Amino acid sequence: MLNVGFINELRLAEMKRLLPYIPPGSRILELGAGTGQQARFLAEHGFEVDAIDLPQSNYAGHLLFPVRHYDGEHIPLESRSVDVVFSSNVLEHVETMPAVMAEFHRVLKRSGIGIHVVPTTSWRLWTFVAGAVSSVLAAARLPRDFVRPPAHSGRARALAGNLRAIVAGLVPSAHGTSREGISELWTFSRRAWIGTFKRYGFDVIEDHPLGLFYSGHMLFAEKLRFRTRERLGHFLGSATRVYVVKRSPASA
């Protein structure tokens, strides 16, 4: 189940770690702005922010900041107009990567940079593990919900929900644009992301893990404190990594 409140908390914690990478006074384009929470955070810290997303975004009904719709390829901004192109957990979903990367080149000022937060191999691995745990917990709820169905949903709906959770946890479905999830153990690696940026004319000038542990399943969600997630991030791996990029000399 999509837990927008918890996702917003995670993204806000990551944004606080990103501020040092953003030059003061920057005009920022956020691609795939979701609820607009991150755009609002940046605006509150003195940046001029243009936030865009697809009209069919899962977060369209939870907006916290003005987010403009775009068609997934053509960014509705003038050329050489922004200092920073920013995205957070978006690039792995982009199906029109050549067109979008070309638009990044177009809208960025010549001295501009990209700041992109993307999932890691650790996130992919622990999402598989958390999915299996979620399946076990859902299976354990089946007898209880059959005998004592929840008053707010009823027996049939509760059982159907548990069955969906069991299947979703056991099947390694894709998070990004691949047809299955197993290949993301490679495509979400640092080497693969650096290769992706290079392929589209960007050099990675800096990259770091953001240091929070979480998975794609809402297992424990708010019950796990952020300090604990930071500790787990050191041992089990950060869920996300930030890449700061600039145009390669050949594409400048």
Rosetta blueprint (number, residue, H / E / L):
1 M L
2 L L
3 N L
4 V H
5 G H
6 F H
7 I H
8 N H
9 E H
10 L H
11 R H
12 L H
13 A H
14 E H
15 M H
16 K H
17 R H
18 L H
19 L H
20 P H
21 Y H
22 I L
23 P L
24 P L
25 G L
26 S L
27 R E
28 I E
29 L E
30 E E
31 L E
32 G L
33 A L
34 G L
35 T L
36 G L
37 Q H
38 Q H
39 A H
40 R H
41 F H
42 L H
43 A H
44 E H
45 H L
46 G L
47 F L
48 E E
49 V E
50 D E
51 A E
52 I E
53 D E
54 L L
55 P L
56 Q L
57 S L
58 N L
59 Y L
60 A H
61 G H
62 H H
63 L L
64 L L
65 F L
66 P L
67 V L
68 R E
69 H E
70 Y L
71 D L
72 G L
73 E L
74 H L
75 I L
76 P L
77 L L
78 E L
79 S L
80 R L
81 S L
82 V E
83 D E
84 V E
85 V E
86 F E
87 S E
88 S E
89 N L
90 V L
91 L H
92 E H
93 H H
94 V L
95 E L
96 T L
97 M H
98 P H
99 A H
100 V H
101 M H
102 A H
103 E H
104 F H
105 H H
106 R H
107 V H
108 L E
109 K E
110 R E
111 S E
112 G E
113 I E
114 G E
115 I E
116 H E
117 V E
118 V E
119 P E
120 T L
121 T H
122 S H
123 W H
124 R H
125 L H
126 W H
127 T H
128 F H
129 V H
130 A H
131 G H
132 A H
133 V H
134 S H
135 S H
136 V H
137 L H
138 A H
139 A H
140 A H
141 R H
142 L H
143 P H
144 R H
145 D H
146 F H
147 V H
148 R L
149 P L
150 P L
151 A L
152 H L
153 S L
154 G L
155 R H
156 A H
157 R H
158 A H
159 L H
160 A H
161 G H
162 N H
163 L H
164 R H
165 A H
166 I H
167 V H
168 A H
169 G H
170 L H
171 V L
172 P L
173 S L
174 A L
175 H L
176 G L
177 T L
178 S L
179 R L
180 E L
181 G L
182 I L
183 S L
184 E H
185 L H
186 W H
187 T H
188 F L
189 S L
190 R H
191 R H
192 A H
193 W H
194 I H
195 G H
196 T H
197 F H
198 K H
199 R H
200 Y L
201 G L
202 F E
203 D E
204 V E
205 I E
206 E E
207 D E
208 H E
209 P E
210 L L
211 G L
212 L L
213 F L
214 Y L
215 S L
216 G L
217 H L
218 M L
219 L L
220 F L
221 A H
222 E H
223 K H
224 L L
225 R L
226 F H
227 R H
228 T H
229 R H
230 E H
231 R H
232 L H
233 G H
234 H H
235 F H
236 L H
237 G L
238 S L
239 A L
240 T E
241 R E
242 V E
243 Y E
244 V E
245 V E
246 K E
247 R E
248 S L
249 P H
250 A H
251 S H
252 A L
